[in-house]
Amino acid sequence: MSIQHALLTSLLEKPSTGYELANRFDRSMGYFWQATHQQIYRELGRMVTAGWLMAQDCPEADKRRKKTYQVLPAGREELRRWAAEPQDSGDQNQALLIKLRAEAVIGPLGLREEVLRLIKQHQALLETYRQIEQRDFSSASLTRAQRLQYVVLRRGIMIEESWLAWADELLPLIEA
């Protein structure tokens, strides 16, 4: 996922200076998508150049030049385009979180099919974990090493069960 889409979403929530955006980002999307302040400033410049953002000088700026960034229609369209694409990379769960934040700001983005696709992936992985559990850990007498391996597998099972429970809560919201 591109940091640019997370920044577009954040700026649609509230136009901000780079400093304000970086601080807000740390306290919201930064919990599941990491970006340094330097990276954020660099991406803001690229997005201005791409025509996705407008940067206006702040009239109340002190000696330092402050700019307030806001999303232009081209940026909004880029976010819509990106949200419509299925994410096949390893960060698809983080991308989905950004897409849900974007949907909260700009309205329905048609995420239902992607969520259903991800549900199938998580169900398949959960089924694989349960098969491994049945095959390798059904014995009552497990060695210490096997018990440690089993708790690792149990963690994977819990993650998948939790994700699927979350998706059950999510589906009615995006289908409405």
N, CA, C and O of each residue as an XYZ file, in Angstrom:
704
protein
N       0.843     -1.178      0.000
C       0.000      0.000      0.000
C       0.883      1.235      0.000
O       1.958      1.255      0.599
N       0.423      2.221     -0.658
C       1.141      3.481     -0.724
C       0.774      4.358      0.462
O      -0.396      4.489      0.819
N       1.774      4.943      1.052
C       1.558      5.911      2.125
C       0.708      7.068      1.620
O      -0.005      7.705      2.394
N       0.784      7.337      0.328
C       0.040      8.460     -0.236
C      -1.460      8.306     -0.010
O      -2.146      9.297      0.240
N      -1.976      7.101     -0.090
C      -3.418      6.900      0.082
C      -3.841      7.093      1.536
O      -4.935      7.583      1.817
N      -2.976      6.708      2.437
C      -3.251      6.968      3.849
C      -3.235      8.475      4.122
O      -4.062      8.981      4.880
N      -2.296      9.182      3.504
C      -2.222     10.635      3.698
C      -3.408     11.338      3.055
O      -3.953     12.279      3.631
N      -3.816     10.895      1.867
C      -5.013     11.475      1.239
C      -6.219     11.316      2.151
O      -6.997     12.252      2.336
N      -6.368     10.132      2.716
C      -7.499      9.875      3.617
C      -7.446     10.807      4.818
O      -8.455     11.404      5.195
N      -6.282     10.928      5.410
C      -6.127     11.779      6.585
C      -6.408     13.244      6.257
O      -7.029     13.954      7.048
N      -5.952     13.691      5.095
C      -6.197     15.090      4.708
C      -7.654     15.327      4.315
O      -8.148     16.447      4.448
N      -8.338     14.314      3.840
C      -9.772     14.470      3.588
C     -10.527     14.589      4.906
O     -11.542     15.280      4.985
N     -10.033     13.920      5.931
C     -10.640     14.052      7.248
C     -10.458     15.471      7.788
O     -11.352     16.029      8.423
N      -9.264     16.047      7.516
C      -9.015     17.402      7.995
C      -7.801     17.989      7.276
O      -6.687     17.499      7.464
N      -7.989     19.029      6.456
C      -6.838     19.700      5.851
C      -5.892     20.160      6.962
O      -6.339     20.624      8.011
N      -4.590     20.030      6.728
C      -3.622     20.267      7.799
C      -2.301     20.753      7.241
O      -2.017     20.625      6.050
N      -1.495     21.319      8.143
C      -0.099     21.565      7.798
C       0.619     20.225      7.844
O       0.083     19.250      8.370
N       1.805     20.174      7.308
C       2.575     18.938      7.360
C       2.819     18.485      8.784
O       2.724     17.298      9.097
N       3.136     19.442      9.648
C       3.390     19.124     11.058
C       2.140     18.560     11.727
O       2.205     17.540     12.414
N       1.004     19.225     11.525
C      -0.253     18.743     12.117
C      -0.604     17.361     11.586
O      -1.030     16.485     12.338
N      -0.422     17.175     10.286
C      -0.732     15.892      9.666
C       0.142     14.782     10.249
O      -0.357     13.710     10.591
N       1.424     15.037     10.361
C       2.335     14.021     10.898
C       1.955     13.647     12.328
O       1.982     12.471     12.691
N       1.603     14.636     13.134
C       1.203     14.343     14.514
C      -0.124     13.595     14.588
O      -0.269     12.657     15.372
N      -1.095     14.011     13.770
C      -2.377     13.298     13.744
C      -2.181     11.882     13.245
O      -2.771     10.938     13.772
N      -1.349     11.740     12.226
C      -1.091     10.430     11.646
C      -0.518      9.481     12.707
O      -0.927      8.324     12.805
N       0.432      9.987     13.496
C       1.029      9.167     14.560
C      -0.025      8.669     15.541
O       0.094      7.563     16.068
N      -1.056      9.475     15.793
C      -2.065      9.140     16.796
C      -3.291      8.435     16.214
O      -4.251      8.178     16.940
N      -3.275      8.124     14.937
C      -4.430      7.438     14.347
C      -3.945      6.320     13.434
O      -3.767      5.187     13.881
N      -3.732      6.626     12.174
C      -3.318      5.600     11.223
C      -1.941      5.042     11.537
O      -1.614      3.926     11.134
N      -1.142      5.802     12.245
C       0.191      5.355     12.611
C       0.211      4.115     13.484
O       1.249      3.464     13.606
N      -0.904      3.778     14.089
C      -0.959      2.564     14.890
C      -0.914      1.314     14.028
O      -0.509      0.249     14.495
N      -1.330      1.437     12.760
C      -1.272      0.262     11.887
C      -0.536      0.524     10.586
O      -0.374     -0.397      9.785
N      -0.086      1.744     10.352
C       0.716      2.056      9.168
C       1.777      3.058      9.579
O       1.463      4.198      9.921
N       3.031      2.635      9.546
C       4.132      3.462     10.030
C       4.684      4.375      8.934
O       4.844      3.962      7.785
N       4.968      5.613      9.308
C       5.615      6.565      8.406
C       6.356      7.593      9.252
O       5.832      8.098     10.244
N       7.574      7.888      8.842
C       8.326      8.923      9.551
C       7.816     10.294      9.110
O       7.193     10.427      8.057
N       8.086     11.295      9.917
C       7.679     12.661      9.552
C       8.375     13.088      8.269
O       7.776     13.750      7.422
N       9.626     12.713      8.129
C      10.378     13.039      6.918
C       9.720     12.407      5.688
O       9.604     13.039      4.639
N       9.298     11.163      5.834
C       8.619     10.475      4.726
C       7.300     11.168      4.383
O       6.959     11.312      3.209
N       6.571     11.590      5.389
C       5.293     12.278      5.166
C       5.520     13.573      4.387
O       4.812     13.843      3.417
N       6.501     14.372      4.802
C       6.785     15.626      4.084
C       7.184     15.364      2.641
O       6.762     16.085      1.736
N       7.994     14.335      2.422
C       8.431     13.993      1.067
C       7.230     13.606      0.199
O       7.134     14.019     -0.957
N       6.324     12.818      0.758
C       5.143     12.373      0.000
C       4.188     13.527     -0.263
O       3.559     13.581     -1.320
N       4.072     14.447      0.684
C       3.226     15.619      0.450
C       3.703     16.385     -0.774
O       2.893     16.805     -1.601
N       5.009     16.567     -0.893
C       5.567     17.251     -2.063
C       5.253     16.519     -3.354
O       4.901     17.137     -4.358
N       5.381     15.202     -3.323
C       5.072     14.404     -4.520
C       3.599     14.510     -4.898
O       3.257     14.570     -6.079
N       2.741     14.532     -3.902
C       1.304     14.588     -4.185
C       0.895     15.966     -4.696
O      -0.039     16.071     -5.492
N       1.570     17.015     -4.257
C       1.326     18.355     -4.811
C       1.734     18.352     -6.279
O       0.998     18.841     -7.136
N       2.902     17.805     -6.561
C       3.397     17.731     -7.938
C       2.459     16.914     -8.820
O       2.259     17.250     -9.987
N       1.882     15.846     -8.274
C       0.962     14.991     -9.035
C      -0.396     15.651     -9.252
O      -1.206     15.157    -10.037
N      -0.655     16.773     -8.558
C      -1.937     17.456     -8.692
C      -3.023     16.889     -7.795
O      -4.206     17.160     -8.000
N      -2.626     16.103     -6.801
C      -3.596     15.520     -5.877
C      -3.888     16.439     -4.700
O      -4.962     16.368     -4.102
N      -2.924     17.310     -4.366
C      -3.064     18.209     -3.223
C      -2.786     19.637     -3.650
O      -2.097     19.901     -4.635
N      -3.346     20.544     -2.873
C      -3.022     21.959     -3.001
C      -2.351     22.357     -1.690
O      -2.802     21.981     -0.607
N      -1.273     23.119     -1.804
C      -0.573     23.622     -0.620
C      -0.707     25.135     -0.601
O      -0.268     25.822     -1.524
N      -1.318     25.647      0.460
C      -1.498     27.097      0.604
C      -0.667     27.581      1.782
O      -0.617     26.942      2.833
N      -0.014     28.727      1.585
C       0.729     29.330      2.688
C      -0.243     29.718      3.788
O      -1.321     30.250      3.523
N       0.150     29.448      5.025
C      -0.667     29.834      6.177
C      -0.438     31.311      6.468
O       0.708     31.731      6.630
N      -1.492     32.101      6.537
C      -1.309     33.530      6.810
C      -0.763     33.788      8.208
O      -0.069     34.785      8.414
N      -1.053     32.923      9.172
C      -0.601     33.143     10.541
C       0.759     32.504     10.809
O       1.183     32.419     11.961
N       1.445     32.057      9.764
C       2.748     31.403      9.941
C       3.766     32.389     10.508
O       3.783     33.572     10.168
N       4.604     31.856     11.378
C       5.667     32.692     11.940
C       6.834     32.742     10.953
O       6.607     32.816      9.745
N       8.049     32.705     11.430
C       9.212     32.812     10.552
C       9.320     31.637      9.596
O       9.777     31.789      8.463
N       8.897     30.465     10.054
C       8.946     29.297      9.183
C       7.775     29.326      8.214
O       6.675     29.759      8.555
N       8.029     28.866      7.021
C       6.954     28.811      6.022
C       6.092     27.591      6.308
O       6.557     26.456      6.214
N       4.858     27.827      6.649
C       3.913     26.738      6.873
C       2.938     26.704      5.721
O       2.513     27.735      5.201
N       2.598     25.488      5.337
C       1.621     25.307      4.275
C       0.514     24.393      4.796
O       0.760     23.423      5.513
N      -0.705     24.738      4.410
C      -1.827     23.867      4.702
C      -2.135     23.075      3.439
O      -2.244     23.630      2.345
N      -2.271     21.776      3.616
C      -2.525     20.881      2.486
C      -3.988     20.466      2.489
O      -4.557     20.123      3.525
N      -4.578     20.505      1.305
C      -5.932     19.973      1.145
C      -6.024     19.194     -0.153
O      -5.298     19.449     -1.113
N      -6.930     18.244     -0.152
C      -7.069     17.319     -1.271
C      -7.851     17.982     -2.400
O      -8.902     18.586     -2.182
N      -7.319     17.856     -3.598
C      -7.983     18.332     -4.817
C      -8.839     17.206     -5.405
O      -8.676     16.047     -5.022
N      -9.743     17.530     -6.324
C     -10.571     16.477     -6.928
C      -9.748     15.322     -7.512
O     -10.176     14.171     -7.429
N      -8.598     15.599     -8.091
C      -7.757     14.523     -8.638
C      -7.265     13.586     -7.536
O      -7.137     12.383     -7.760
N      -6.989     14.129     -6.352
C      -6.577     13.305     -5.217
C      -7.707     12.428     -4.716
O      -7.511     11.263     -4.369
N      -8.892     13.014     -4.686
C     -10.083     12.248     -4.282
C     -10.320     11.093     -5.265
O     -10.628      9.973     -4.858
N     -10.174     11.381     -6.558
C     -10.364     10.334     -7.574
C      -9.285      9.258     -7.473
O      -9.564      8.074     -7.661
N      -8.061      9.667     -7.177
C      -6.986      8.686     -6.998
C      -7.295      7.773     -5.826
O      -7.068      6.565     -5.904
N      -7.805      8.329     -4.754
C      -8.156      7.514     -3.587
C      -9.278      6.543     -3.945
O      -9.233      5.377     -3.551
N     -10.273      7.005     -4.680
C     -11.359      6.122     -5.116
C     -10.827      5.004     -6.022
O     -11.225      3.847     -5.893
N      -9.922      5.368     -6.940
C      -9.341      4.371     -7.844
C      -8.599      3.296     -7.054
O      -8.791      2.101     -7.279
N      -7.752      3.737     -6.128
C      -6.970      2.803     -5.332
C      -7.869      1.908     -4.473
O      -7.631      0.706     -4.359
N      -8.891      2.498     -3.877
C      -9.781      1.726     -3.006
C     -10.525      0.641     -3.774
O     -10.875     -0.392     -3.203
N     -10.767      0.863     -5.054
C     -11.487     -0.119     -5.865
C     -10.607     -1.297     -6.269
O     -11.125     -2.334     -6.683
N      -9.302     -1.160     -6.157
C      -8.389     -2.232     -6.546
C      -8.232     -3.239     -5.413
O      -7.994     -2.852     -4.269
N      -8.363     -4.530     -5.722
C      -8.059     -5.533     -4.696
C      -6.575     -5.487     -4.353
O      -5.732     -5.338     -5.237
N      -6.264     -5.614     -3.088
C      -4.869     -5.609     -2.647
C      -4.386     -7.053     -2.548
O      -4.958     -7.859     -1.814
N      -3.345     -7.367     -3.282
C      -2.808     -8.724     -3.260
C      -1.490     -8.821     -2.520
O      -0.934     -9.911     -2.383
N      -0.989     -7.707     -2.046
C       0.299     -7.724     -1.357
C       0.117     -8.157      0.092
O      -1.007     -8.336      0.562
N       1.225     -8.322      0.787
C       1.208     -8.774      2.171
C       0.563     -7.805      3.143
O       0.232     -8.191      4.264
N       0.378     -6.564      2.742
C      -0.203     -5.573      3.651
C      -1.681     -5.329      3.361
O      -2.194     -4.239      3.616
N      -2.362     -6.339      2.831
C      -3.762     -6.133      2.440
C      -4.670     -5.843      3.631
O      -5.671     -5.146      3.469
N      -4.357     -6.347      4.806
C      -5.184     -6.041      5.971
C      -5.020     -4.582      6.392
O      -5.997     -3.927      6.754
N      -3.789     -4.073      6.345
C      -3.568     -2.662      6.656
C      -4.216     -1.781      5.592
O      -4.800     -0.745      5.909
N      -4.112     -2.193      4.337
C      -4.738     -1.427      3.253
C      -6.247     -1.360      3.464
O      -6.861     -0.318      3.233
N      -6.845     -2.460      3.898
C      -8.284     -2.464      4.137
C      -8.657     -1.454      5.222
O      -9.684     -0.785      5.115
N      -7.842     -1.341      6.249
C      -8.135     -0.369      7.306
C      -8.118      1.050      6.763
O      -8.967      1.863      7.130
N      -7.160      1.359      5.892
C      -7.112      2.689      5.272
C      -8.337      2.879      4.377
O      -8.938      3.953      4.373
N      -8.707      1.862      3.633
C      -9.874      1.958      2.750
C     -11.149      2.210      3.556
O     -12.018      2.969      3.126
N     -11.259      1.581      4.710
C     -12.441      1.804      5.552
C     -12.467      3.236      6.082
O     -13.531      3.852      6.156
N     -11.301      3.766      6.451
C     -11.243      5.170      6.873
C     -11.628      6.081      5.718
O     -12.336      7.069      5.911
N     -11.157      5.746      4.503
C     -11.511      6.540      3.323
C     -13.009      6.468      3.072
O     -13.628      7.478      2.737
N     -13.600      5.293      3.227
C     -15.041      5.162      3.013
C     -15.818      6.001      4.021
O     -16.871      6.548      3.695
N     -15.310      6.102      5.222
C     -15.967      6.927      6.239
C     -15.979      8.396      5.833
O     -16.880      9.141      6.220
N     -14.980      8.817      5.054
C     -14.861     10.221      4.680
C     -15.550     10.535      3.358
O     -16.221     11.561      3.247
N     -15.398      9.676      2.357
C     -15.910     10.035      1.026
C     -17.077      9.176      0.565
O     -17.528      9.288     -0.576
N     -17.560      8.326      1.444
C     -18.747      7.568      1.082
C     -18.434      6.182      0.545
O     -17.272      5.781      0.468
N     -19.468      5.462      0.177
C     -19.278      4.064     -0.247
C     -18.251      3.931     -1.372
O     -18.276      4.659     -2.365
N     -17.355      2.979     -1.175
C     -16.301      2.730     -2.153
C     -16.403      1.339     -2.777
O     -15.532      0.935     -3.548
N     -17.471      0.606     -2.440
C     -17.639     -0.722     -3.016
C     -16.642     -1.727     -2.472
O     -16.039     -2.479     -3.238
N     -16.463     -1.748     -1.178
C     -15.478     -2.631     -0.556
C     -16.002     -4.031     -0.263
O     -15.240     -4.897      0.164
N     -17.261     -4.257     -0.481
C     -17.877     -5.545     -0.127
C     -17.152     -6.722     -0.762
O     -16.835     -7.691     -0.072
N     -16.886     -6.659     -2.052
C     -16.243     -7.785     -2.741
C     -14.846     -8.058     -2.192
O     -14.448     -9.212     -2.032
N     -14.115     -6.999     -1.907
C     -12.777     -7.202     -1.348
C     -12.853     -7.832      0.038
O     -12.064     -8.718      0.364
N     -13.793     -7.381      0.846
C     -13.945     -7.961      2.182
C     -14.344     -9.430      2.073
O     -13.821    -10.265      2.812
N     -15.255     -9.756      1.171
C     -15.646    -11.153      0.989
C     -14.458    -12.002      0.526
O     -14.305    -13.144      0.960
N     -13.628    -11.452     -0.345
C     -12.432    -12.161     -0.805
C     -11.469    -12.406      0.358
O     -10.905    -13.492      0.485
N     -11.288    -11.402      1.195
C     -10.406    -11.548      2.349
C     -10.977    -12.533      3.368
O     -10.230    -13.281      3.999
N     -12.284    -12.532      3.523
C     -12.915    -13.503      4.426
C     -12.585    -14.912      3.970
O     -12.233    -15.763      4.788
N     -12.694    -15.169      2.675
C     -12.377    -16.509      2.156
C     -10.917    -16.871      2.427
O     -10.616    -18.010      2.782
N     -10.017    -15.913      2.261
C      -8.598    -16.170      2.537
C      -8.373    -16.507      4.001
O      -7.649    -17.449      4.323
N      -8.990    -15.742      4.884
C      -8.821    -15.984      6.320
C      -9.486    -17.290      6.742
O      -8.963    -17.999      7.601
N     -10.626    -17.614      6.152
C     -11.264    -18.900      6.451
C     -10.386    -20.063      6.010
O     -10.257    -21.050      6.734
N      -9.785    -19.957      4.837
C      -8.918    -21.022      4.331
C      -7.694    -21.192      5.234
O      -7.292    -22.316      5.531
N      -7.107    -20.081      5.666
C      -5.946    -20.167      6.544
C      -6.332    -20.763      7.890
O      -5.595    -21.577      8.446
N      -7.472    -20.364      8.408
C      -7.955    -20.937      9.667
C      -8.170    -22.439      9.526
O      -7.806    -23.201     10.421
N      -8.750    -22.869      8.426
C      -8.967    -24.301      8.188
C      -7.630    -25.042      8.110
O      -7.502    -26.145      8.642
N      -6.646    -24.449      7.460
C      -5.306    -25.062      7.399
C      -4.724    -25.203      8.793
O      -4.189    -26.255      9.141
N      -4.823    -24.151      9.592
C      -4.317    -24.215     10.969
C      -5.031    -25.298     11.771
O      -4.400    -26.028     12.536
N      -6.323    -25.399     11.597
C      -7.072    -26.418     12.353
C      -6.695    -27.831     11.905
O      -6.669    -28.748     12.726
N      -6.408    -28.017     10.636
C      -5.950    -29.321     10.152
C      -4.590    -29.668     10.752
O      -4.353    -30.807     11.156
N      -3.703    -28.682     10.807
C      -2.392    -28.905     11.435
C      -2.574    -29.243     12.907
O      -1.916    -30.139     13.437
N      -3.472    -28.519     13.558
C      -3.743    -28.771     14.976
C      -4.210    -30.207     15.176
O      -3.718    -30.904     16.063
N      -5.145    -30.644     14.367
C      -5.686    -32.004     14.479
C      -4.610    -33.044     14.178
O      -4.503    -34.055     14.872
N      -3.821    -32.791     13.148
C      -2.816    -33.752     12.710
C      -1.645    -33.843     13.687
O      -1.193    -34.941     14.012
N      -1.155    -32.699     14.153
C       0.103    -32.683     14.895
C      -0.026    -32.534     16.410
O       0.919    -32.825     17.144
N      -1.185    -32.085     16.880
C      -1.262    -31.757     18.304
C      -2.471    -32.372     19.005
O      -2.913    -31.854     20.030
N      -3.002    -33.445     18.482
C      -4.175    -34.060     19.108
C      -3.789    -35.041     20.212
O      -4.651    -35.475     20.977
N      -2.544    -35.386     20.303
C      -2.072    -36.310     21.328
C      -2.141    -35.650     22.703
O      -1.908    -34.450     22.843
N      -2.461    -36.447     23.702
C      -2.534    -35.921     25.072
C      -1.141    -35.712     25.661
O      -0.967    -34.910     26.578
N      -0.172    -36.417     25.144
C       1.178    -36.307     25.710
C       2.114    -35.631     24.704
O       2.712    -36.281     23.847
N       2.217    -34.336     24.834
C       3.092    -33.561     23.975
C       4.358    -33.204     24.742
O       4.316    -32.943     25.944
N       5.471    -33.194     24.044
C       6.719    -32.766     24.672
C       6.660    -31.252     24.887
O       5.773    -30.569     24.373
N       7.610    -30.754     25.645
C       7.683    -29.304     25.861
C       7.841    -28.584     24.527
O       7.175    -27.578     24.280
N       8.715    -29.092     23.670
C       8.925    -28.471     22.359
C       7.628    -28.473     21.550
O       7.305    -27.477     20.903
N       6.893    -29.561     21.579
C       5.621    -29.629     20.852
C       4.592    -28.662     21.434
O       3.835    -28.032     20.695
N       4.570    -28.548     22.773
C       3.630    -27.606     23.397
C       3.956    -26.167     22.989
O       3.050    -25.366     22.758
N       5.246    -25.842     22.900
C       5.636    -24.506     22.452
C       5.219    -24.282     20.998
O       4.723    -23.210     20.649
N       5.418    -25.280     20.164
C       4.974    -25.171     18.769
C       3.455    -24.999     18.705
O       2.931    -24.243     17.888
N       2.777    -25.712     19.577
C       1.310    -25.640     19.589
C       0.813    -24.256     20.000
O      -0.159    -23.760     19.430
N       1.462    -23.625     20.980
C       0.994    -22.292     21.374
C       1.214    -21.288     20.248
O       0.448    -20.333     20.114
N       2.246    -21.492     19.439
C       2.449    -20.633     18.273
C       1.294    -20.840     17.294
O       0.727    -19.872     16.788
N       0.949    -22.086     17.031
C      -0.181    -22.381     16.146
C      -1.480    -21.824     16.726
O      -2.290    -21.255     15.994
N      -1.681    -21.983     18.023
C      -2.898    -21.460     18.661
C      -3.001    -19.950     18.476
O      -4.095    -19.419     18.290
N      -1.876    -19.266     18.526
C      -1.893    -17.816     18.294
C      -2.399    -17.522     16.889
O      -3.221    -16.625     16.705
N      -1.926    -18.257     15.910
C      -2.413    -18.084     14.539
C      -3.902    -18.354     14.431
O      -4.618    -17.631     13.738
N      -4.367    -19.382     15.105
C      -5.797    -19.704     15.102
C      -6.599    -18.561     15.709
O      -7.627    -18.157     15.166
N      -6.123    -18.041     16.841
C      -6.834    -16.937     17.497
C      -6.869    -15.689     16.625
O      -7.882    -14.990     16.584
N      -5.772    -15.402     15.929
C      -5.732    -14.234     15.045
C      -6.774    -14.384     13.940
O      -7.510    -13.443     13.644
N      -6.835    -15.556     13.336
C      -7.790    -15.766     12.243
C      -9.226    -15.738     12.758
O     -10.095    -15.159     12.108
N      -9.493    -16.347     13.903
C     -10.841    -16.306     14.479
C     -11.255    -14.873     14.800
O     -12.394    -14.474     14.557
N     -10.319    -14.111     15.347
C     -10.594    -12.714     15.672
C     -10.864    -11.906     14.408
O     -11.797    -11.104     14.379
N     -10.064    -12.105     13.363
C     -10.258    -11.367     12.115
C     -11.633    -11.681     11.533
O     -12.337    -10.782     11.073
N     -12.009    -12.940     11.553
C     -13.306    -13.328     10.990
C     -14.468    -12.765     11.819
O     -15.491    -12.379     11.253
N     -14.327    -12.714     13.126
C     -15.366    -12.106     13.966
C     -15.478    -10.619     13.653
O     -16.584    -10.083     13.581
N     -14.340     -9.947     13.465
C     -14.329     -8.536     13.093
C     -15.004     -8.335     11.740
O     -15.775     -7.391     11.567
N     -14.722     -9.208     10.790
C     -15.329     -9.101      9.459
C     -16.844     -9.288      9.530
O     -17.580     -8.653      8.775
N     -17.314    -10.148     10.423
C     -18.764    -10.321     10.610
C     -19.407     -9.017     11.086
O     -20.536     -8.702     10.709
N     -18.696     -8.279     11.900
C     -19.175     -6.981     12.372
C     -19.116     -5.923     11.264
O     -19.972     -5.043     11.178
N     -18.098     -6.031     10.432
C     -17.867     -5.063      9.362
C     -18.857     -5.188      8.208
O     -19.352     -4.177      7.708
N     -19.149     -6.402      7.783
C     -19.962     -6.604      6.580
C     -21.276     -5.825      6.575
O     -21.573     -5.181      5.568
N     -22.070     -5.845      7.629
C     -23.318     -5.076      7.582
C     -23.085     -3.561      7.393
O     -23.921     -2.871      6.808
N     -21.962     -3.061      7.884
C     -21.678     -1.634      7.758
C     -21.365     -1.242      6.316
O     -21.757     -0.165      5.867
N     -20.671     -2.100      5.600
C     -20.321     -1.741      4.218
C     -21.399     -2.168      3.238
O     -21.384     -1.744      2.082
N     -22.327     -2.995      3.677
C     -23.440     -3.390      2.801
C     -24.603     -2.434      2.906
O     -25.498     -2.447      2.061
N     -24.602     -1.596      3.944
C     -25.726     -0.678      4.162
C     -25.777      0.389      3.088
O     -26.659      1.248      3.113
